[in-house]
Amino acid sequence: MKTRRVDEACIIHERLYKLDPTNLTALFNLALTYAQKKQLPEFKEAACLYLEKNPNDAPACKIFSQCFLDMTDFDNAADTCLSWKKIKGSE
């Protein structure tokens, strides 16, 4: 049941983002659904695109870093964490 709901959420967020590529909430949520589905390439693409469009979102950097860790992608987790620390340091 849970897998089906995550799949449905992924489809909804994909559609929302395709309809409006400026909808950063849809892109953020799409990245998180990919992470929940353990789809690393798709998560990486969505997370990187989100951070390109919204580079000063420190909480997103922290969340995405944790997602990379959960999927054992340590290099990207470290890079994302460093980005988060740079943002936090500039506040």
C-alpha positions as CSV (number, residue, x, y, z in Angstrom):
1,M,0.0,0.0,0.0
2,K,2.7,2.5,1.0
3,T,4.7,1.8,-2.2
4,R,1.6,2.5,-4.3
5,R,1.0,5.9,-2.5
6,V,4.7,6.9,-3.1
7,D,4.4,6.0,-6.8
8,E,1.2,8.1,-7.0
9,A,2.9,11.0,-5.2
10,C,5.8,10.7,-7.7
11,I,3.5,10.9,-10.7
12,I,1.7,13.9,-9.2
13,H,4.9,15.8,-8.5
14,E,6.3,15.0,-12.0
15,R,3.1,16.3,-13.6
16,L,3.1,19.5,-11.5
17,Y,6.7,20.2,-12.3
18,K,6.2,19.6,-16.0
19,L,3.2,21.9,-16.0
20,D,5.2,24.6,-14.2
21,P,9.0,24.3,-14.2
22,T,9.1,27.3,-11.8
23,N,7.3,25.3,-9.2
24,L,10.2,24.6,-6.8
25,T,7.9,23.0,-4.2
26,A,6.9,20.3,-6.8
27,L,10.6,19.8,-7.7
28,F,11.6,19.5,-4.1
29,N,8.9,17.0,-3.4
30,L,9.7,15.1,-6.5
31,A,13.3,14.8,-5.4
32,L,12.1,13.5,-2.0
33,T,9.8,10.9,-3.6
34,Y,12.7,9.7,-5.7
35,A,14.8,9.3,-2.6
36,Q,12.0,7.4,-0.8
37,K,11.8,5.1,-3.8
38,K,15.6,4.7,-3.7
39,Q,15.9,5.9,-7.3
40,L,19.4,7.5,-7.0
41,P,19.9,8.8,-10.5
42,E,16.5,10.4,-10.6
43,F,16.9,11.8,-7.1
44,K,20.4,13.2,-7.9
45,E,19.1,14.9,-11.0
46,A,16.0,16.5,-9.2
47,A,18.0,17.5,-6.1
48,C,20.8,19.1,-8.2
49,L,18.3,20.9,-10.4
50,Y,16.5,22.2,-7.3
51,L,19.7,23.4,-5.7
52,E,20.7,25.1,-9.0
53,K,17.4,27.0,-9.0
54,N,17.4,27.7,-5.3
55,P,21.0,27.7,-4.2
56,N,20.4,29.4,-0.8
57,D,18.0,26.8,0.6
58,A,20.2,25.6,3.5
59,P,17.5,23.2,4.9
60,A,17.1,21.6,1.5
61,C,20.9,21.0,1.3
62,K,20.8,19.3,4.7
63,I,17.8,17.1,3.8
64,F,19.3,16.2,0.4
65,S,22.6,15.4,2.1
66,Q,20.8,13.0,4.4
67,C,19.0,11.4,1.5
68,F,22.4,10.8,-0.2
69,L,23.7,9.2,3.0
70,D,20.7,7.0,3.2
71,M,21.4,5.7,-0.3
72,T,25.1,5.3,0.5
73,D,26.2,7.9,-2.0
74,F,28.8,9.4,0.3
75,D,30.5,11.6,-2.3
76,N,27.3,13.5,-3.1
77,A,26.3,13.6,0.6
78,A,29.6,15.3,1.4
79,D,29.4,17.8,-1.5
80,T,25.8,18.7,-0.5
81,C,26.8,19.0,3.1
82,L,29.6,21.3,2.2
83,S,27.2,23.5,0.2
84,W,24.9,23.6,3.2
85,K,27.8,24.7,5.5
86,K,28.8,27.5,3.0
87,I,25.2,28.8,3.0
88,K,24.9,28.6,6.8
89,G,28.3,30.4,7.1
90,S,27.1,33.3,4.9
91,E,24.0,34.1,6.9
